[in-house]
Amino acid sequence: MTAVTLREHWIDTPEGRLFAQDWVPASAQGVPIILLHDSLGCVALWRDFPAQLAAATGHRVIAYDRLGFGRSDPHPGFLARGFVEAQAQQGFAAVLGQLGVDAFIVFGHSVGGGMAVACAAHFAERCQALIIESAQAFVEDLTLQGIRDADRQFAEPGQLERLTRYHGDKAEWVLRAWVDTWLQPAFTDWNLDALLAKVRCPMLCLHGDQDEFGSVAHPQRFTERAGGPSVMRLLQGCGHVPHREQAATVLAEVQRFLG
C-alpha cells in the first residue's frame, strides 16, 4: 500500500474561510484530483475514500468543505437557483488559487457532480478529466421524492444529530439548504445541458442502478450531452453512495479511466 500524507488547509474567500485537506502519495504523479461533496456532505464524510483514491491512483487528492458545511464558516444566506453552477467561480476557484493548482481532475458526488461539471466547463483549458458519481443532470420526480422522504426522516427525534456530528450548529442550515432549494418551484426546470456542452475533457459517469435519488436517465443525459468523450458505468446493486457501498469497484473504474 502506497504511503499517503494527510495535510490540512484553510482557504480564504470574501464570504468566509473554507476547510480543506489533501492526501499526498509518497511519489505523487499527475495532476491533483479535487473532490466535491454532496448536499449533506463534507470532507469528513468522504471517510477513508480520499486516502484510498490517492493510494490507488498515485495522484494528490484534495477535498474541501463548501461554505456552510463541515468545518468551514457558516453560509451568510440561502442557496439561490444557480448555486450549482456558481461553485466553479466561488469556493472551487479559491481552492485552486490558494493551493497553487493549475491543471486538475475533478470528481463530484451527487450535487457535487453537477458542480464538477460546472468546474470542468468553466476551467475547460485546465480540467484534464471529469468524474461524476450519482449526479443529477436535471430535476426528476424520483429525486424530489427522495428528498421529501429524507426530510421526513430527519424530522424524527434524534435524527438531526446525525448531521450535527459533522456540521455542528450549521446542521439545520445544511438540511434546509438541500431540501428547500430543490423543492422550490423556481428550481423545477433546472438542468446542466448548457454547461455539459462546454465540457471538453474525458468524462467518467458512475451511477448505481438502485440510486434512490436519480434514475439511469441522469447518466444517460450526461453522456449524451457532454461536449467531450464520455464513459458510463452503471453499477449493479448499488445505491446513491458508490464510493462507500462499492469502493473497490469505484477505485477500479477510476484507475481504468485515468489509464
N, C-alpha and C positions, 0 to 999 in steps of 0.2 A: 504494500500500500504506500503510495506517494505521501511524503510528509507535507502537511499543509499548515501554514502560519496564519493565525487569525489576528486581525487588527481592527481597531475602532476609529471612527472619524466623525467630526461634526461639520456640517455643511451650512454655511450662512446664506440665507435668502432674505429678500425685503420683508417677507411675512413672518419669518421665524427660522429657528435652527432645525436642521434635519439630522437624524441619527443615521449613520451608515456603518457597515462592516465590510471588510473584504477578506477573502480566503486566498492565500498565495501559495501555490505549489513550490516545492524546493527548486525545481527547474521549470519555472513558468515559461510557456510558449504562446505565440499568437497574441491576439488582442483580448482584452477583458470581456467577460460575459456579465452583463448587468441584468439583475433580476428585478421584476416589478410585481409587487404582491397584489392580492385580490382585495375585494371590498371590505372584508373584515380582518385583513391580514396585517402583517408587519414582519420585520426582519426575524424576530424570534420564532414566528410561526412557520418559517421555512424549515425550522428544526435542523437536522443534520444534512439536509439535501445540498446546500451550497458547498459544504466540505466534500461531500461525495462527488459533486459535479466537478469541482476543482481537481480532485484526485484522479477522476476518470478521464478528464479531457486534457489536463495539463495547463488549462487556462486559469488566469486570475479570475475570481468571481466576486462581484460587488453586489450588495443588496442595501437598500435604504428604506427607511420609514417615510412615507409621504406625510406632508404636513397634516397634523391632526391624528396621526396613527402612532402606535408603539411608543418609542422614547422621543419622538420628535415633538416640537412645540405644538400647542393647540392651534386649530384652524380658526381664523378670525370670523368666519361666517358660515354660509351654506354652500353646497356644491351647485353650480349653475349647469345648465344643459351641456355646455361644451367642455366640461371638466376632463373628460377622457382625452380629447384632442389637445387640451391646453397643457397637460403634464409634460409634453415634449419640450416646451419652452419655459417651463417653470422648474420644478424640482429636478427633473432629469438633466436639463441644461446646466443647472448649478452643480450637480454631481460631476458631470463631465469636466467642467471648468476647474473646480477646486481639487479634484483628484487627478488632474492632468491627463485625462483620457482623450485621445484623438479618435482613432478608429475603434469600433466596438462591435460586439454581438449583443442583441437584446433578447431577453427571454421573459415573457409575461404570462402570468396565470390569471384566468378569469377576466375581470375588468382590466387587470394589469396587462392581459394580452391585447386588449384594444389600445391601451396606452403604448404598448410596444409597437403596434402598427403605426401609431402616430409618430413615434420616435424614429422608426425606420423611414417614414415618408419625409419628415422634416429634416432629418440629417442623412439624406439619401446618399451623399458622397462619402459619408463616414461609416455608415452601417454596413457591415460585411455579411451579416446573416440575421434572420429573424426567426425566433422560435416562439410559438404561441401554444398554450395549453388550456383547454376548456374555456376558450374565449368566446365572447358574444359579438357577432357581426352586425346584429340588428336587434330590435326588441321583439321577442317572441312570447306567445302566451305561456309556454312552458316555463320560461324564465320568470315571468311575473308571478305565476302560481307558486313557484319555488320560493320566491322572496316573501310572498304572503304567508306561506307555511312557516318559514323561518321566523318571521316577525311574531307569529302566534306562539311559537316555541320559546322565543326569548322573553315573552311576556309572563311566562310561568315563573313561580317563585324560585329564586336562586340562579336562574339561567343567565342573567346579565353578568353575574360574577365571572362567568367563563371568559367574557371579553375584558372585564376589569383586570384580570390577571396580566393581560398583555398591554392594555391601553390606559390603565389607571383611571383617573377621573374623566378621561375623554371617551370612555366606553359608550355612554349614551349617545354622544355625538356621532361616533363611528357607526352605530346601528342605524340611527336616523338618516345619516348621510347616504347609506346604502338603500334602505327601504324607501324613504320619502322621495329621493331623487329618481329612482327607477319607476316608481308608481305615479309620478306626477303626469298629468295629461300632456304637458309640453314635451315630454320625452318619448311619446308614443311612436313617432316616425323617425327616431334617431337611427342612424346606421353609419357604417365605416366605408361605404362604397367609394366616396371621393378620395379618401386617404389611401385605400388599397390600390387605386390606380396609380398612385405616386411611388409605391414601393418598387424598388429596382433590384434589391438583393434576393438571394435564395431564401425561401421560407419553409419551415417545417411546422406543420399543424397537427397537434396531438389532441385527441378527443376521446373520451370514454363513451362506449355505446350505451351506458346506463347513467349518463350525466343527468342529474335531476334539475339542472339549471339551463339546459340547452340541448336541442336535438342535433342530429347529424346535419341538419340544414346549415348550421353555422360553419363547420369545417369545409363543407362543400362550397359555400359562398366565399369564404376566404380564398380557397384555392382557385376558384373560377375567376375571381375579380382582381387578384393580385397582379401588379404590373411586372413582377419578376417570376422566375421559375419556382414552383412550389411542390411540396410533397405532403400528402395527407396520410396519417396513420390513425385508424380507428381501433382503439384498444378494447378488446373483448372483456366483458365482465367488470368494467371499470366505471366508477362514478366521476364526481366533479374534481377530485384531487389526485390525478395520476401520479404525481411525484411523491405522494405519500402511500397511495394504495398499490402502485406498481412501480416502485422506484427503480428496480433493476431494469425493467423494460424501458422506462423513460431514459435512463442513462445510456442504454444500448442504442436507442434510436438517435439520441443526440450525438453520440460518438460516430455513428454511421453517417449521419447528416453532415457533420463537420469534417469527416474524412481524415 
